[in-house]
Amino acid sequence: MDTIVGMRTFVNVVAAGSFTAAAQRSNMSTALVSKYIGQLEERLGARLLNRTTRSLVLTEIGASYLERCSQVIDNFDELEAAIHNKRSSPGGNLIVSAPVSFGEMHLTAVVARFLVRYPDISVDLRLTDRFVGLVDEGVDLAIRISELTDSNLISRRLAPARIVACAAPSYLEQHGLPDHPHDLVNHDCIIDTNFQGANKWPFKVGKKRISVKVSGRFSVNSAQSSRAMVLAGAGIGMVPTYAIAEDIKKQNAVIVLEEFEVLDPGIYALYPHNRHLAAKVRAFVDFLVEEFAPEPVWERSLKN
């Protein structure tokens, strides 16, 4: 067994959560995955995973080995990329993590254009609303929509991610237009649980930032579902403009309390610190900047 192949297989098994899922990602049989893990454990003389019929759990040694293993693979890939980049255009498999709604509504089309420009690169796009561990899960780059805190990752801002309070005209005709954030306590609000403090909506009143506790009969962890409920006239929602800009332009939705807006967390590309950034990652980040910065298409549409 090639040791690097065994290490990659181990990292894939941990990231995928099962031998079967890792086999599908790696385009090999489950039996071969199991064989590689067994040979790796035999070579090391230690058990890396505790297996049950329903789950895999890292042993203490396995957790320590995973961290070092990921570093070795990164260094190996960087070395090969550095040599390869001297000879040809960027290539290889690029693993990207991104939020579900943003990935489906905007990023997938961008990836399609990226693949046309770089025929030697393949992309494994993993859509999830949780914050993945890039090193632990073998992800090259993550797209995150948030107010970034200190991180051991390199970040590059791609675009604003303005989040607006909005409602359908039919809802406002029936329930009235809120004039102040505090008026929201009298409205049915749509709660997107992806937001931190989902039912505490922040606004800016003068120079002061306030938080208004809202309530409603519907909550969901999806920007697209929040948008759908807003358009159905079910209440007032906090929805990213990337999801609802076209509906606002067509007057199917109306921004409310715009003068009190405060949420603009930003869309970022994040990737691990590496001495030699892989050409495929650099090419993708530069392409994202080209596509989204300085003002993404959804924000431009609101001005036309």
Backbone as a ProteinNet text record, in pm:
[ID]
protein_1_A
[PRIMARY]
MDTIVGMRTFVNVVAAGSFTAAAQRSNMSTALVSKYIGQLEERLGARLLNRTTRSLVLTEIGASYLERCSQVIDNFDELEAAIHNKRSSPGGNLIVSAPVSFGEMHLTAVVARFLVRYPDISVDLRLTDRFVGLVDEGVDLAIRISELTDSNLISRRLAPARIVACAAPSYLEQHGLPDHPHDLVNHDCIIDTNFQGANKWPFKVGKKRISVKVSGRFSVNSAQSSRAMVLAGAGIGMVPTYAIAEDIKKQNAVIVLEEFEVLDPGIYALYPHNRHLAAKVRAFVDFLVEEFAPEPVWERSLKN
[TERTIARY]
84.6	0	86.5	57.5	121.2	77.9	173.9	141.6	57.2	88.9	11.1	-133	-152.9	-289.4	-362.9	-294.1	-355.4	-392.4	-304.6	-331.7	-450.1	-454.7	-567.7	-698.3	-691.8	-811.4	-858.8	-766.6	-800.4	-867.3	-810.3	-868	-1007.2	-1023.8	-1154.4	-1258.8	-1218	-1311.4	-1360.6	-1268.7	-1307.8	-1399.6	-1366	-1447	-1585	-1590.6	-1718.8	-1803.3	-1739.1	-1813.9	-1841.3	-1801	-1820.1	-1732	-1706.7	-1626	-1698.5	-1830	-1908.2	-1906.2	-1928.8	-1928.1	-1789.8	-1686.1	-1549.4	-1517.5	-1567.9	-1546.2	-1608.6	-1729.4	-1796.6	-1719.5	-1670	-1592.3	-1461.6	-1401.2	-1269.4	-1276.2	-1398.5	-1418.7	-1346.5	-1363.2	-1308.2	-1411.1	-1386.5	-1481.3	-1468.6	-1577.1	-1574.6	-1473	-1462.4	-1366.8	-1223.8	-1194.4	-1059.2	-1030	-1129.7	-1113.3	-1081	-1158.8	-1137.2	-998.2	-955.7	-823.9	-713.5	-726.1	-624.6	-615.1	-730.4	-729.3	-665	-699.8	-641.4	-489.8	-441.9	-298.3	-227.5	-294.6	-236.3	-222.9	-327.3	-322.8	-216.5	-204.3	-102.8	36.8	55.4	185.6	222.3	122.4	146.6	148.3	88.5	79.8	-16.1	-120.2	-217	-351.6	-458.1	-592.5	-622.1	-670.2	-701.2	-849.2	-933.1	-1077.8	-1144	-1240.4	-1327.8	-1453.2	-1483.1	-1592.2	-1711.1	-1829.9	-1953.8	-2035.6	-2150	-2234.5	-2291.1	-2294.7	-2358.3	-2263.5	-2144.7	-2059	-1912.1	-1829.8	-1685.5	-1642	-1556.2	-1507.6	-1355.9	-1292.6	-1147.4	-1097.4	-994.2	-925.9	-839.9	-784.3	-696.8	-576.8	-520.5	-408.5	-454.7	-575	-629.1	-648.5	-697.6	-718.5	-586.5	-484.2	-351.2	-292.6	-310.9	-257.9	-327.7	-458.5	-535	-476.9	-445.2	-392	-258.6	-169.5	-38.4	-52	-143.8	-166.6	-210.6	-303.2	-352.4	-240.1	-151.5	-38.4	55.6	82.8	171.5	112.9	-17.1	-82.5	-78.3	-105.5	-98.3	41.3	142.5	280.5	314.7	268.3	292.9	226.3	99.8	26.8	90.2	136.3	202.5	329.6	406.6	529.9	501.1	403.3	368.6	313.3	229.9	172.4	280.1	378.1	486.2	563.3	588.4	657.5	567.5	442.1	347.1	322.5	317	285.3	395.1	515.8	625.4	613.8	531.3	522.5	391.4	285.5	156.2	57.7	-65.2	-171.5	-222.9	-299	-351.4	-433.8	-422.4	-497.7	-521.2	-597.5	-624	-767.2	-799.8	-934.5	-942.7	-1037.8	-1055.8	-1180.7	-1165.3	-1278.3	-1321.9	-1448.2	-1500.7	-1624.9	-1630.8	-1749.3	-1819	-1953.3	-2028.6	-2167.3	-2229.8	-2367	-2463.5	-2567.3	-2658.5	-2727.2	-2797.5	-2875	-2785.8	-2676.9	-2586.7	-2523.1	-2488.1	-2428.3	-2521.9	-2648.4	-2745.3	-2783.7	-2795.5	-2846.6	-2740.4	-2612.4	-2510.4	-2379.9	-2331.4	-2196.9	-2187.7	-2291	-2285.5	-2262.4	-2329.7	-2310.9	-2170.1	-2115.2	-1977.9	-1879.6	-1901.9	-1815.9	-1820.5	-1937.5	-1950.4	-1862	-1862.1	-1778.3	-1629.2	-1599.4	-1461.3	-1407.5	-1489.6	-1446.9	-1420.6	-1493.8	-1469.9	-1332.3	-1298.7	-1170.3	-1053.3	-1074.3	-964.3	-1001.1	-980.1	-1022.2	-946.6	-833.2	-756.8	-794.7	-889.6	-934.9	-1073	-1092.5	-1226.1	-1265.7	-1395.5	-1444.4	-1541.9	-1517.5	-1609.1	-1672.8	-1795.1	-1864.8	-1953.4	-1927.3	-2001.3	-2083.7	-2214.8	-2304.5	-2355.1	-2325.9	-2369.7	-2372.6	-2465.9	-2474.7	-2394.9	-2327.5	-2240.7	-2100.2	-2024	-1886.7	-1797	-1745.5	-1661.9	-1520.7	-1451.4	-1310	-1228.8	-1166.2	-1100.6	-990.9	-903.2	-792.3	-842.6	-929.5	-978.9	-1057	-1129.6	-1216.8	-1160.7	-1035	-969.7	-1029.1	-1080.8	-1141.9	-1038.3	-1030.1	-931.1	-972.6	-1101.4	-1148.9	-1294.6	-1331.1	-1469.7	-1522	-1647.7	-1717.5	-1803	-1785.7	-1863.6	-1926.3	-2048.6	-2122.2	-2139.1	-2056.8	-2056.6	-1975.4	-1985.9	-1895.7	-1777.2	-1666.3	-1554.2	-1492.3	-1459.6	-1382.3	-1238.9	-1152.3	-1014.3	-1012.3	-926.9	-924.3	-781.6	-754.7	-624.6	-626	-731	-743.6	-717.8	-674.2	-661.9	-799.3	-842	-973	-958.8	-1047.2	-1053.8	-1200.2	-1232.2	-1370.4	-1403.8	-1514.6	-1555.3	-1663.7	-1757.3	-1872.7	-1948.4	-2029.4	-2119.4	-2228	-2285.5	-2395.8	-2505.1	-2558.7	-2658.4	-2781.2	-2829.1	-2948.8	-3055.5	-3171.2	-3274.7	-3402.7	-3471.6	-3606.8	-3700.6	-3783.7	-3868.1	-3998.6	-4094.9	-4226.6	-4293	-4392.8	-4471.2	-4570.4	-4602.3	-4702.2	-4834.5	-4872.8	-5000.2	-4999	-4884.4	-4874.8	-4883.1	-4813.6	-4811.1	-4947.1	-5020.4	-5154.8	-5246.7	-5227.4	-5314.2	-5270.1	-5139	-5088.2	-5020	-4997.7	-4936.8	-4785	-4726.2	-4581.6	-4517.3	-4418.9	-4352.2	-4269.1	-4281.4	-4205.7	-4076.4	-4070.4	-3955.1	-3930.7	-3804.1	-3777.7	-3863.4	-3894.6	-3976.2	-4117.7	-4162	-4294.5	-4301.8	-4186.5	-4184.3	-4247.3	-4256.1	-4317.5	-4465.1	-4523.8	-4665	-4682	-4573.3	-4579.4	-4540.3	-4589.7	-4551.4	-4418.5	-4312.8	-4180.5	-4134.7	-4064.7	-4012.3	-3869.2	-3840.2	-3712.1	-3620.5	-3506	-3403.5	-3302.1	-3303.5	-3219.6	-3072.1	-3038.4	-2897.1	-2828.2	-2905.9	-2848.2	-2818.7	-2706.7	-2675.4	-2776.3	-2834.8	-2940.6	-3058.5	-3109.8	-3206	-3327.7	-3379.2	-3500.4	-3469.1	-3343.2	-3302.9	-3240.4	-3321.3	-3278.4	-3210	-3089	-3016	-3052	-3058.5	-3082.2	-2997.1	-2986.5	-2914.5	-3011.9	-3028.4	-3116	-3026.2	-3012.9	-2915.7	-2775.9	-2699.3	-2565.4	-2563.5	-2680.9	-2689.6	-2737.7	-2674.7	-2717.2	-2810	-2927.8	-3024.5	-3057.6	-3117.1	-3160.6	-3308.4	-3387.7	-3531.6	-3567	-3629.5	-3671.7	-3802	-3798.7	-3915.7	-3970	-4089.9	-4151	-4234.4	-4262.2	-4343.1	-4377	-4462.8	-4510.3	-4429.3	-4326.8	-4247.9	-4100.5	-4020.3	-3875.2	-3813.9	-3698.6	-3635	-3487.3	-3403.8	-3261.2	-3224.6	-3292.5	-3270.3	-3311.8	-3220.4	-3252.6	-3358.5	-3350.9	-3448.2	-3588.6	-3599.1	-3730.1	-3785.1	-3697.4	-3740.7	-3793.9	-3723.5	-3767.7	-3905.2	-3922.7	-4049.8	-4165.5	-4141.9	-4247.4	-4278	-4173.6	-4196.3	-4284.3	-4250.7	-4326.2	-4469.3	-4489	-4623.6	-4708.2	-4647.4	-4722.1	-4737.3	-4643.7	-4656.3	-4599.4	-4528.3	-4473.6	-4355	-4287.5	-4167.2	-4046.5	-3952.6	-3835.4	-3706.5	-3601.1	-3465.6	-3403.5	-3385.3	-3341.9	-3221.1	-3118	-3004	-3047	-2987.6	-3024.4	-2986.3	-2884.9	-2850.8	-2965.8	-3056.3	-3168.7	-3293.7	-3309.7	-3440.2	-3430.3	-3312.9	-3296.6	-3388	-3395.5	-3479	-3626.5	-3670.6	-3810.4	-3839.1	-3741.7	-3757.6	-3763.5	-3676.4	-3675.4	-3809.8	-3870.4	-3999.4	-4117.5	-4088.3	-4189.4	-4277.8	-4222.9	-4292.2	-4260.4	-4159.3	-4122	-4076.5	-4091	-4058.4	-3963.9	-3855.6	-3767	-3835.5	-3833.1	-3888.1	-3776.2	-3793.7	-3696.4	-3555.8	-3550.1	-3420.6	-3325.2	-3381.1	-3295.4	-3231.9	-3278.2	-3223.8	-3134.5	-3103.5	-3026.9	-2890.8	-2848.4	-2717	-2644.8	-2717.8	-2657.1	-2593.8	-2462.6	-2389.1	-2263.3	-2279.6	-2167.7	-2055.9	-2085.9	-1983	-1972.7	-1931.7	-1907.3	-1756.2	-1701.8	-1557	-1515.6	-1397.6	-1330.5	-1224.3	-1224.6	-1127.9	-1050.6	-921	-837.7	-722.8	-664.5	-560.5	-432.8	-356.5	-224.5	-133.4	-77.3	20.7	134.5	252.2	365.4	353.9	306.4	290.1	144.1	65.1	-76.8	-91.4	-167.5	-187.4	-244.4	-195.8	-238.4	-388	-447.1	-589.9	-670.7	-623.4	-693	-678.1	-556	-532.7	-617.5	-622.5	-700.9	-848.3	-899.8	-1042.1	-1073.8	-987.5	-1010.4	-1009.1	-912	-904.7	-1028.4	-1077.8	-1197.2	-1320.2	-1330.2	-1442.5	-1441.5	-1324.7	-1313.4	-1357.3	-1315.1	-1353.4	-1505	-1569.2	-1712.7	-1796	-1751.4	-1836.1	-1796	-1667.4	-1623.1	-1622.6	-1633.2	-1656.6	-1804.1	-1893.1	-2036.1	-2102.2	-2160.5	-2218.5	-2343.7	-2381.4	-2491.7	-2622.4	-2645.9	-2774.2	-2786	-2673.1	-2678.2	-2695.1	-2630.6	-2645.9	-2789.4	-2856.5	-2994.3	-3088.1	-3055.5	-3139.4	-3126.6	-3020.6	-2998.6	-3052.1	-3084	-3131.1	-3282
-121.7	0	124.4	218.4	349.3	422.3	468.5	529.6	654.7	736.9	859.1	824.3	720.4	677.9	634.4	560.4	517.1	635.1	733.7	852.8	930.8	944.8	1014.3	939.3	809.4	728.9	749	750.1	772.5	908.6	1014.7	1148.7	1152.4	1084.8	1081.2	1007.8	899.8	823.1	909.2	980.8	1066.5	1178.3	1240.8	1351.1	1303	1184.7	1133.3	1069.2	1019.4	959.5	812.3	752.4	608.7	559	428	368.6	379.6	358.3	360.3	498.6	602.7	738.8	777	736.3	765.3	693.8	572.4	497.2	568.5	622.2	694.1	819.8	892.4	1014	982.2	869.1	834	749	714.7	632.1	497.4	433.3	299.4	216.4	87.8	1.8	19.6	-11.7	-6.3	-105.2	-219.1	-321	-269.6	-195.1	-141.7	-33.7	47.8	148.6	80.3	-21.7	-95.1	-159.2	-209.9	-272.5	-170.6	-51.8	52.1	95.9	111.3	151.6	42.9	-80.6	-192.9	-199.4	-180.1	-182.9	-65.6	49.9	167.2	144.5	87.2	58.4	-47.4	-144.6	-248.7	-189.2	-100.5	-35.5	46.5	115.9	201.8	124.5	5.7	-72.6	-12.4	53.9	119.4	130.4	123.1	139.9	289.5	329.1	469.7	500	399.5	418	305.6	341.7	242.8	233.5	114.3	95.5	30.3	82.1	14.7	0.4	-62.7	-79.5	53	153	279.8	399	387.7	505.7	468.8	569.1	558.5	665	627.6	721.6	715.7	832.4	837.8	796.3	714.8	688.6	810.4	812.3	924.4	931.8	817.3	813.1	855.7	810.3	845.6	994.7	1063.1	1208.1	1280.5	1234.7	1295.3	1269.3	1146.5	1110.8	1188.5	1212	1285.3	1424.4	1493.2	1629.4	1628.9	1539.1	1530.9	1481	1388.2	1329	1435.9	1521.1	1628.1	1722.7	1750.8	1838.9	1777	1647.4	1577.7	1579.6	1553.1	1552	1690.8	1795	1932	1962.8	1926.2	1952.5	1875.7	1750.9	1669.3	1732.2	1774.7	1835.8	1968.1	2046.1	2172.7	2149.4	2046.6	2015	1976.8	1889.6	1848.1	1965.3	2048.8	2164.6	2262.4	2284	2377.4	2332.9	2200.4	2147.3	2154.1	2114.5	2111.4	2250.8	2350.1	2486	2545.9	2491.5	2540.6	2487.4	2382.9	2316.9	2339.9	2371.1	2376.7	2463.8	2471.1	2549.7	2477.3	2547.3	2484	2360.1	2260.9	2138.1	2067.4	1959.4	1880.2	1894.7	1824.6	1827.9	1932.4	2022.5	2131.2	2103.6	2094.2	2067	2198.4	2236	2365	2342.8	2410	2407.9	2542.7	2541.8	2667.1	2650	2761.2	2754.1	2704.6	2635.9	2569.6	2669.2	2767.8	2859.1	2937.9	2993.4	3071.2	2982.5	2860.3	2768.4	2734.3	2707.7	2671.1	2790.4	2908.9	3024.7	3096.5	3093.7	3173.6	3099.3	3023	2967.1	2858.5	2776.2	2666.7	2718.5	2826.4	2884.5	2939.1	2995.6	3046.7	2931.7	2821.6	2704	2651.5	2652.9	2606.1	2688.7	2820.8	2908	2886.8	2861.5	2835.6	2709.7	2605.6	2479.9	2496	2586	2612.7	2676.9	2770.5	2840.2	2749.4	2657.7	2571.8	2424.6	2374	2237	2127.8	2161.3	2061	2054	2136.8	2135.6	2071.8	1987.2	1935.2	1991.6	2008	2069.1	1975.7	1955.7	1882	1986.9	2030.3	2136	2072.3	2103.3	2044.9	2155	2147.4	2249.6	2209.9	2293.7	2270.8	2404.5	2418.9	2543	2538.3	2428.6	2425.5	2472.3	2520.2	2561.7	2438.1	2399.2	2280.2	2313.1	2211.6	2225.9	2194.9	2295.8	2276.7	2171.9	2182.5	2088.5	1949.3	1942.6	1812.8	1738.1	1812.7	1748.2	1751.7	1794.2	1789.4	1883.7	1999.2	2096.9	2202.3	2234.4	2331.6	2474.8	2501.8	2640.3	2640.4	2736.6	2748.3	2887.1	2893.7	3020.5	3037.8	3149.2	3174.4	3312.8	3318.9	3445.2	3475.8	3566.8	3592.3	3717.1	3761.6	3863.9	3789.1	3789.5	3705.6	3750.3	3651.8	3676.5	3633.4	3644.9	3601.4	3456.2	3426.2	3291.4	3253.1	3123.6	3075.6	3046.9	3095.6	3080.5	3214.6	3207.4	3327.7	3358.1	3483.7	3520.8	3629	3625	3729.5	3765.4	3890.3	3934.7	3938.3	3876.2	3868.1	3969.3	3990.1	4074.1	4106.9	4211.6	4234.9	4128.1	4108.6	4011.9	4080.6	4186.8	4266.1	4181.5	4193.5	4120.4	4222.9	4211.3	4313.9	4256.3	4340.7	4306	4335.2	4239	4256.4	4178.5	4217.2	4152.8	4167.9	4085.3	4094.4	4211.1	4277.7	4384.8	4338.6	4214	4163.2	4159.8	4124.5	4121.4	4263.6	4357.4	4495	4562.6	4526.8	4582.4	4538.9	4416.7	4362.2	4402.9	4412.9	4433.1	4568.4	4642.4	4774.4	4769.5	4885.2	4899.7	4940	4867.1	4908.2	5035	5132	5256.7	5254.2	5166.4	5160	5012.6	4973.5	4833.1	4778.2	4860.7	4812.3	4772.1	4822.3	4785.1	4637.2	4572.8	4432.3	4339.7	4383.6	4298.5	4273.6	4356.7	4340.2	4267.7	4212.9	4146.4	3999.9	3923.1	3782.9	3779.3	3736.3	3738.4	3597.2	3588	3461.2	3447.7	3341.9	3327.1	3233.5	3285.9	3202.5	3164.3	3037.3	2993.2	2981.8	3007	3011.6	3134.2	3238.5	3359.9	3341.6	3395.9	3393.7	3481.2	3428.2	3502.3	3519.8	3408.6	3409	3497.6	3501.7	3581.1	3715.7	3755.2	3887.6	3964	4048.3	4116.7	4249.1	4272.1	4394.9	4508.3	4627.9	4747.5	4861.2	4966.4	5084.6	5201.2	5255.5	5370.1	5488	5582.2	5688.7	5629.1	5652.6	5595.6	5470.8	5430.3	5319.4	5193	5081.3	4951.2	4886.8	4846.5	4784.7	4644.5	4565.7	4431	4418.1	4376.6	4362.8	4214.2	4168.5	4029.1	4013.2	3926.5	3906.5	3765.1	3743.2	3610.3	3584.3	3458.8	3421.7	3273.7	3232.4	3094.1	3003	3060.3	2977.4	3009.2	2903	2917.7	2809.9	2840.8	2747.9	2784.9	2689.1	2716.9	2727.3	2816.4	2828.7	2966.4	3033.5	3164	3150.3	3042.3	3023.3	2999.1	2922.7	2898.2	3024.9	3103.7	3231.9	3322.2	3326.1	3405.9	3359	3227.1	3173	3212.7	3211.6	3249	3398.2	3478.5	3622.5	3646.4	3583	3602.1	3550.3	3451.4	3397.5	3486.7	3595.7	3686	3637.6	3549	3488.1	3574.8	3681.3	3766.3	3847.3	3910.8	3987.6	3898.5	3894.4	3809.4	3887.3	3836.5	3886.4	3796.5	3850.2	3767.8	3833.1	3757	3813.4	3866.4	3977.1	4032.7	3938.6	3852	3759	3664.2	3645.4	3554.2	3624.7	3753.5	3817.4	3943.2	3978.2	4101.7	4106.4	3995.2	3994.1	4013.6	3958.9	3974.2	4119	4183.8	4324.8	4410.1	4378.8	4452.7	4439.4	4321.3	4296.4	4340.8	4395.7	4446.6	4336.1	4214.6	4105.7	4104.4	4181.8	4199.1	4343.7	4391.7	4530.8	4532.3	4610.3	4627.8	4720.7	4683	4767.5	4804.2	4915	4960.8	4976.7	5017.8	5024.6	5124.3	5233	5334.2	5286	5170.7	5116.6	4994.5	4964.8	4844.1	4841.9	4722.9	4708.6	4581.4	4483.3	4353.8	4352.2	4343.5	4327.8	4247.4	4117.2	4037.6	4013.3	4012.9	3988.9	3843.5	3823	3689	3674.3	3569	3550.9	3415.6	3414.9	3289.6	3266.5	3147.5	3114.2	2989.4	2992.1	2875.7	2871.5	2753.1	2739.7	2814.4	2849.7	2907.7	2801.5	2832.7	2744.9	2829.7	2777.9	2854.6	2868.4	2765.2	2768	2737	2840.6	2820.1	2746.3	2637.9	2558.1	2645	2623.4	2705.5	2695.1	2577.3	2559.6	2645.8	2660.6	2744.3	2891.3	2930.3	3070.6	3108.7	3017.7	3045.5	3061.9	2977.9	2985.5	3112.4	3148.6	3271.4	3391.9	3399	3511.2	3515.2	3397.7	3390.7	3439.8	3402.6	3448.9	3600.7	3657.8	3803.8	3868.4	3811.2	3861	3856.5	3751.1	3733	3822.9	3842.1	3906.4	4050	4078.8	4210.6	4310.2	4442.2	4500.7	4500.9	4478.2	4477.6	4362.6	4268.1	4151	4186.4	4098.4	4123.6	4150.7	4084.6	4103.7	4244.9	4304.1	4440.4	4540.6	4511.6	4599.9	4602.5	4486.6	4478.9	4568.3	4591.9	4675.6	4823.8	4857.7	4997.9	5030.8	4928	4950.6	4966.3
0	0	0	-86.6	-84.6	42.5	121.8	250.8	233.6	134.9	110.6	75.6	-4.5	-39.2	87.2	172.8	297.9	386.2	393.9	474.7	418	286.3	222.9	252.2	244.1	270.1	413.4	508.1	648.9	668	609.5	619.9	558.3	444	376.5	460.1	525.4	609	725	789.3	901.8	853.7	740.2	687.1	645.1	582.9	532.1	641.4	746.2	857.1	843.5	730.8	712.3	599.6	599	493.1	358.9	361.7	237.4	173.2	254.1	200.5	150.3	222.3	179.6	48.1	33.9	-89.9	-209.1	-189.3	-297	-335.9	-234.7	-262.8	-334.2	-297.2	-349.5	-475.2	-517.2	-635.9	-623.1	-506.9	-486.3	-409.6	-395.7	-325.8	-174.5	-104.1	41.6	97.4	33.6	78.3	68.6	-38.2	-55.5	48.6	78.6	183.1	315.9	349.4	473.2	475.7	361.1	351	376.9	317.5	335.4	481.7	547.6	688.4	773.9	745.2	818.8	802.5	678.8	653.2	721	722.5	787.1	937.7	998.6	1142	1172.9	1083.5	1103.8	1093.3	998	980.5	1103.6	1161	1276.6	1407.2	1405.9	1528.1	1628.1	1579.4	1668.8	1598.4	1677.4	1622.7	1609.6	1493.4	1467.4	1483.7	1457.7	1460.6	1539.4	1620.7	1681.2	1596.5	1547.8	1453.9	1523.1	1494.6	1532.4	1405.7	1415.9	1296.9	1249.9	1338.6	1302.1	1295.9	1352.2	1357.8	1364.4	1338.4	1353.6	1453.1	1546.9	1646.7	1648.6	1640.8	1646.1	1783.9	1785.9	1912	1945.4	2063	2101.2	2007.3	1976.8	1882.2	1743	1705.3	1573.9	1557.9	1662.2	1656.8	1639.1	1711.9	1699.6	1561.3	1512.8	1381.3	1270.7	1286.7	1184.9	1162.7	1272.2	1260.2	1186.1	1226.8	1161.3	1017.8	999.6	868.1	768.1	810.8	724.1	686.3	780.9	753.7	651.3	667.3	573.7	432.6	421.9	290.6	228	310.4	259.7	206.4	283	240.6	113.9	107.1	-12.2	-134.7	-117.3	-229	-270.8	-170.5	-201.8	-283	-243.8	-314.7	-458.9	-478.1	-613.6	-694	-626.6	-696.2	-737.4	-649.1	-680.6	-804.4	-813.8	-931.4	-1053.9	-1034.3	-1145.4	-1202.4	-1113.8	-1157.9	-1244.5	-1229.9	-1312.8	-1455.2	-1471	-1601	-1673.6	-1599.8	-1667.2	-1591	-1641.4	-1578.1	-1454.9	-1366.9	-1244.8	-1276.3	-1189.2	-1209.3	-1076.9	-1080.7	-961.2	-914.9	-805.9	-750.2	-640.1	-650.6	-554	-471.9	-339.7	-250.9	-186.9	-210	-165.9	-80.5	33.4	119.4	110.2	109.2	97.6	158.2	201.6	253.3	145.6	188.1	94	0.7	55.8	-29.4	-123.3	-70.9	-155.6	-262.2	-223.9	-319.7	-433.5	-399.1	-502.4	-589.3	-529.4	-603.5	-684.4	-638	-705.6	-733.1	-635.2	-648.8	-754.6	-767.7	-864.8	-1006.1	-1042.9	-1176.4	-1193.7	-1086.2	-1091	-1110.8	-1039.3	-1054	-1197.7	-1257.2	-1396.3	-1489.5	-1471	-1554.3	-1523.8	-1396.7	-1356.7	-1425	-1431.3	-1492.4	-1642.1	-1705.8	-1848.3	-1866.6	-1777.5	-1789.2	-1754	-1655.9	-1609.4	-1630.7	-1749.7	-1782.6	-1706.4	-1643.5	-1570.6	-1422.8	-1381.4	-1242.1	-1233.6	-1134.1	-1102	-965.5	-942.2	-818.4	-748.1	-620.5	-532.2	-442	-476.4	-402.2	-296.2	-170	-58.3	9	-7.8	44	181.9	278.8	416.4	488.8	582.4	658.4	788.3	814.7	933	894.3	992.5	968.6	972.1	857.5	850.2	898.2	950	982	858.3	800.8	671.8	677.5	776	785	822	922.2	969.4	861.8	778.1	680.2	538.7	525.2	395.3	293	338	247.9	209.4	81.1	34.5	65.3	52.9	65.2	108.2	193.6	237.8	206.9	164.4	149.8	274.6	343.7	464.6	459.2	509.4	517	664.5	714.9	858.3	888.7	1012.8	1062.6	1121	1050.1	1087.9	1219.4	1301.8	1422.9	1394.1	1493	1474.5	1430.2	1335.6	1279.8	1245.2	1246.8	1202.8	1053.3	985.6	841	772.4	648.8	567.1	509	512.9	459.3	353.9	257.5	154.9	132.5	152.8	135.4	-13.9	-48.8	-188.7	-222.6	-128.5	-159.1	-31.4	-34.3	79.7	83.5	200	215.8	296.5	240.3	312	342.6	465.6	508.4	543.2	480.5	492.9	552.7	627.4	672.6	556.2	520.4	403.3	419.1	337.3	342.7	206.6	183.1	60.1	72.2	-38.7	-34.6	26.8	1.1	55	207.2	264.9	411.3	467.2	405.3	455.7	440.4	335	317.2	431.3	478.3	582.7	723.5	745.1	881.2	903.3	796.2	810.8	802	776.1	759.1	891.9	941	1065	1040.5	1130.7	1117.6	1197.5	1296.2	1386.1	1419.8	1444.2	1477.5	1591	1689	1801.2	1757.4	1640.7	1590.5	1553.1	1537.1	1495.6	1598.9	1723.7	1827.1	1797.9	1712.8	1677.1	1543.4	1490	1359.5	1369.8	1273	1259.7	1184.2	1249.4	1188.1	1151.8	1041.3	992	1043	1116.7	1185.3	1107	1063.4	1000.3	1108.1	1146.9	1258.1	1221.8	1095.2	1058.5	1117.8	1145.8	1201.6	1349.7	1393	1535.3	1608.9	1716.2	1784.5	1691.1	1641.4	1531.7	1554.6	1677.7	1703.8	1770.1	1766.4	1815.7	1700	1638.3	1517.6	1552	1501.1	1531.7	1434.6	1487.5	1406.7	1462	1381.8	1425.3	1433.5	1552.7	1574.6	1613.2	1521.7	1542.7	1540.9	1647.8	1658	1745.9	1791	1885.6	1816.7	1848.4	1797	1899.1	1853.4	1942	1892.3	1979.7	1945.2	1979.6	1881.8	1901.3	1899.8	2006.8	2012.5	1935.4	1833.9	1748.8	1769.4	1722.4	1733.2	1608.7	1584.5	1469.3	1473.7	1384.2	1383.8	1293.3	1226.1	1133.5	1150.9	1166.6	1169.1	1081	1024.1	931.1	920.9	885.5	870.3	722.4	650.7	506.8	458.1	387.4	329.5	220.1	143.7	35.5	90.6	198.7	258.4	323.5	386.2	443.1	332.4	221.6	106	58.3	48	-0.3	91.4	221.9	316.5	310.8	289.8	271.7	149.4	38.4	-85.2	-73.3	15.1	36.6	126.8	178.1	264.6	406.6	449.6	582.1	694.3	660.6	765.2	715.9	811.6	782.1	809.5	716.5	733.6	717.6	779.4	756.7	650.1	529.6	417.2	349.1	314.8	242.9	105.8	65.8	-65.3	-178.4	-156.6	-263.6	-293.8	-195.5	-214.6	-264.2	-233.4	-258.7	-344.2	-394.1	-471	-594.3	-666.7	-787.4	-753.6	-641.8	-599.7	-559.9	-498.7	-462.3	-588.9	-683.5	-810.6	-882.6	-875.6	-941.4	-855	-738.2	-644.2	-586.2	-584	-515.6	-366.4	-328.5	-188.4	-169.2	-46.9	-14.4	106	97	212	311.4	438.4	544	641	709.3	810.1	751.2	624.7	556.1	622.4	676.4	739.1	868.6	919.3	1044.6	1021.4	896.2	863.2	931.4	968	1029.3	984.1	935.5	903.4	763.8	759.2	633.9	664.7	693.2	742.6	642.6	513.9	413.8	372.7	249.3	195	180.7	241.9	247.1	189.8	131	96.9	203.4	265	369.1	330.3	359.5	331.8	432	454.7	557.2	520.2	622.5	600.3	539.5	426.3	364	309.4	321.3	268.2	116.7	50.8	-94.5	-124.7	-150.2	-178.7	-310.6	-307.7	-428.1	-539.4	-660.2	-773.5	-797.5	-773.7	-796.1	-699.7	-573.6	-475.7	-513.2	-547.7	-586.5	-707.4	-805.4	-926.7	-893.1	-801.8	-767.8	-689.4	-594.9	-518.1	-610.7	-700	-794.4	-883.9	-921.6	-1006.4	-930.3	-802.6	-720.1	-707	-685.3	-675.9	-806.8	-915.1	-1047.4	-1067.1	-1016.3	-1034.1	-941.9	-817.2	-716.3	-680.5	-678	-632.3	-749.6	-720.1	-586.9	-546.4	-645	-614.9	-689.7	-618.3	-685.6	-764.5	-852	-944.3	-872.4	-757.3	-689	-629.7	-586.7	-534.8	-648.4	-760.9	-877.3	-925.5	-916.6	-965.4	-884.9	-755.5	-671.4	-706.9	-781.4	-817.1	-956	-1033.4	-1170.7	-1178.3
[MASK]
++++++++++++++++++++++++++++++++++++++++++++++++++++++++++++++++++++++++++++++++++++++++++++++++++++++++++++++++++++++++++++++++++++++++++++++++++++++++++++++++++++++++++++++++++++++++++++++++++++++++++++++++++++++++++++++++++++++++++++++++++++++++++++++++++++++++++++++++++++++++++++++++++++++++++++++++

